[in-house]
Amino acid sequence: MAEELEHDPTVPPPSEAIHLPEPSFLPVVLAFGIMLSLVGILLGIVVMAIGLIIVVVALLKWIGSARAEMADLPLEH
């Protein structure tokens, strides 16, 4: 298989690197907070408040991690 993946000298190198974000648990936490706040509408204000707190914290952390990743990118992006 290594023979098949050798670099062809006639093909130019890629023009830019592909950036993929790091894996994160924050989308799952955000979905759980949204679900808890919606269920809290039926169960009571305390459950809804806990869900909303989870939503706000998860959003702030997710935005913060996205900004940190953007700051690590080269300037030409």
Secondary structure, 3 states (H helix, E strand, C coil): CCCCCCCCCCCCCCCCCCCCCCCCCHHHHHHHHHHHHHHHHHHCHHHHHHHHHHHHHHHHHHHHHHHHHHHHCCCCC
